[in-house]
């Protein structure tokens, strides 16, 4: 691990913009952006990894074993990267045959050449030439301008009628006892799309700032993420997950109506039932790697407000067994229950049967691992994925389907979750 040097930050917002303009020249980087939320006492406001001096990029097969070897080889280094949803194929011996227009690998992790930790008053730079990097950032532009006009005609992969028809079929699976709840998603996409990813990310961040936002680039592929959800975090011997289930639209122009939307989540039996099913699934996942009796629900049905929506978030934690490696934690809990449903293997089979697009990085996770094995990963939702090479743009939204779900309302919830992405591309 390189030596760390701290430098003063006079204006956090200006320095952050300069840092984004500066990093945009690199082929590989990962910005984890807390967006100034204080829900869970974040360690940093922004954490940025740049360049790759070692990496592992794999499809499903022996991906977790290879990642463990890579991690052991680089245990004194920061590691950044992603898990795509289709790693489920390795965990549960499943398959994915749908179209994928973006092409992120199932797993990609890299040891960065530079790590920058930005706080409100100072910036820490881990690099051999930290002072030169700081000076380059300080002379970068103080505003983010589009390098080209946004050109993306958004289409739905499913019609409203088709979506409703599928939801009714899924409800029949629930009635017949195949599953209790299933997360069903649909894709919005654009072909021949021409966008400036940095400009779109900055617009998305302004319109929908969320605490697990990410600006991620692996060569020609981008993820512009405004996620409100943490997948899993490890600190010392403790691990916790914060699944989201339950969404209501905000009304920022009318405080009374906004409060009603919040109270709906608190009182809704449907939303609470969805949430508690996933909490039980997460408790079961964590029990595989945690000491007996240590898994507990720290918060059930917590209501948190974001710019577009109110969300119901629960927190589940546990104390890890001895000699559990960080890769074991992911393998035991992935994919996250909030993006599958229960029971996990059966609903993933149904997802493959009824969804029309491969999820890829959507409903996967992006994050970091510190030297020593502590880590933090988000859930890749509310995200625009873009392949600059083939000019394909994609984002997906969905929700938890139970037998009491109203298919029309579920479709409207998909549109609500897509609203910010559609606006920034308009």
C-alpha positions, 0 to 999 in steps of 0.5 A, spaced: 500 500 500 502 506 498 504 512 502 498 517 504 499 524 504 493 529 506 492 536 502 487 541 504 480 542 501 477 549 501 471 548 497 468 540 497 463 541 492 468 545 487 474 540 488 469 534 487 468 537 480 475 538 479 476 531 481 471 528 476 474 532 470 481 530 472 479 522 473 475 522 466 481 521 462 483 514 465 480 508 462 479 504 469 476 508 475 471 507 480 468 513 484 464 511 490 460 517 492 456 518 499 452 524 497 453 527 504 448 522 507 449 521 514 445 514 515 450 510 517 456 514 519 460 514 512 467 513 513 468 518 507 464 522 502 468 520 496 472 514 495 476 514 488 480 508 485 484 510 479 488 505 474 489 498 475 496 495 476 493 488 477 486 485 476 482 479 475 476 479 470 472 472 470 465 469 468 462 464 472 465 458 473 471 458 478 470 465 479 470 466 487 476 461 488 480 465 483 478 472 486 480 469 493 487 467 490 487 474 487 485 477 494 490 473 498 496 475 493 494 483 494 492 482 501 496 489 503 492 493 497 485 496 496 481 492 491 475 495 487 470 492 483 464 489 481 459 482 482 454 481 476 448 478 478 449 472 473 454 470 478 448 466 481 450 461 475 456 459 479 453 459 486 446 455 484 448 451 478 443 456 474 444 459 467 443 465 463 441 465 456 438 472 455 440 478 451 446 483 454 447 489 450 452 492 455 457 486 456 460 487 463 464 481 466 461 477 471 466 479 476 472 484 475 476 487 481 483 491 480 488 494 485 488 501 483 494 505 482 491 511 485 486 511 491 483 518 493 479 519 499 475 526 499 472 529 505 469 535 507 476 539 509 481 534 506 483 529 501 488 523 502 491 521 496 495 514 496 500 514 490 507 515 489 506 522 486 501 525 491 503 532 490 503 532 483 496 529 482 493 534 487 496 540 483 493 537 477 486 536 480 486 543 482 487 546 475 482 542 472 475 545 470 470 547 476 464 545 472 462 539 468 460 540 461 457 536 456 462 534 450 457 532 446 449 533 445 445 527 449 442 522 443 438 517 446 431 514 444 429 510 450 424 504 449 421 499 453 423 492 452 416 490 455 409 493 453 405 495 459 400 489 457 405 484 457 408 486 463 401 486 467 400 479 464 407 476 466 405 479 473 399 475 473 403 469 471 408 470 477 402 471 482 399 464 480 406 461 481 406 464 488 399 461 489 401 454 487 407 455 492 413 455 488 415 462 491 413 467 496 415 473 493 419 475 486 423 481 484 421 482 477 424 487 473 424 490 466 429 493 461 429 500 458 434 501 453 437 505 447 440 503 441 445 508 437 446 512 444 451 517 444 452 520 451 457 524 455 457 519 461 460 524 466 455 529 464 450 524 465 452 522 472 453 529 474 446 530 472 443 524 475 447 526 482 444 533 482 437 530 480 437 524 485 443 524 490 443 517 493 448 515 499 451 509 495 452 512 488 457 510 483 461 513 477 464 506 474 468 505 468 472 499 465 474 501 458 468 502 454 463 500 459 460 505 464 455 504 470 452 511 472 449 509 479 444 513 484 443 507 488 440 508 495 441 501 497 447 497 501 448 490 500 453 488 505 458 491 509 464 488 514 467 492 519 472 487 524 468 481 525 461 484 524 457 484 518 451 487 516 446 488 510 440 493 509 435 491 504 430 495 501 423 493 500 417 498 500 417 504 496 412 510 495 413 517 491 415 523 494 411 530 493 416 535 495 411 541 493 406 539 498 408 537 505 402 534 507 401 529 501 409 527 502 407 525 509 401 521 507 406 517 502 411 516 508 405 514 512 403 509 507 409 505 507 409 505 515 402 502 515 402 498 509 401 491 510 403 489 503 410 493 504 411 490 511 410 483 508 415 484 502 420 487 507 419 482 512 420 476 507 427 479 505 429 480 512 428 473 513 432 471 507 438 475 509 438 473 516 438 466 513 444 468 509 448 471 514 447 465 519 451 461 514 457 465 516 455 468 523 456 465 530 450 461 532 445 466 535 449 472 533 444 474 527 439 480 529 435 485 526 437 492 528 432 495 525 425 493 522 421 497 517 425 503 518 423 509 513 428 513 509 427 519 505 430 520 498 429 526 493 424 522 489 422 516 494 421 514 501 423 507 502 423 502 507 429 499 509 431 494 515 438 492 518 440 485 519 447 484 522 451 478 525 458 476 528 462 472 523 465 465 525 472 464 526 476 464 519 471 467 515 474 470 508 471 476 505 469 472 499 466 467 503 461 472 505 459 474 498 458 467 496 454 466 502 449 472 501 449 473 493 445 475 490 442 480 495 435 477 497 432 484 495 433 483 488 431 476 488 425 474 492 424 467 496 426 462 496 432 464 492 434 459 487 427 458 485 425 465 484 432 466 480 429 460 475 423 464 474 426 471 473 430 467 468 424 464 465 420 471 465 424 477 464 427 478 457 434 481 458 440 479 462 441 483 468 448 483 468 451 488 472 444 491 474 442 488 481 449 486 482 454 490 487 460 495 486 464 496 492 471 496 495 475 491 500 480 494 504 487 491 506 485 487 512 479 484 509 473 490 511 469 491 505 462 495 503 458 494 497 452 497 494 446 494 490 446 496 483 439 499 482 437 506 479 443 505 474 444 507 467 449 502 464 452 504 457 457 501 452 461 506 449 463 502 443 457 499 441 453 505 443 448 501 447 444 504 453 440 500 458 437 501 465 432 496 469 427 497 474 422 492 478 419 491 484 417 485 489 411 481 487 407 478 492 400 474 491 397 481 493 400 485 488 396 490 484 400 489 477 398 496 474 401 499 481 407 495 480 408 497 473 407 504 475 412 503 481 417 501 475 416 507 472 417 511 478 424 508 479 425 510 472 423 517 472 430 520 474 434 516 469 429 518 464 429 525 466 437 526 465 437 523 458 431 527 456 
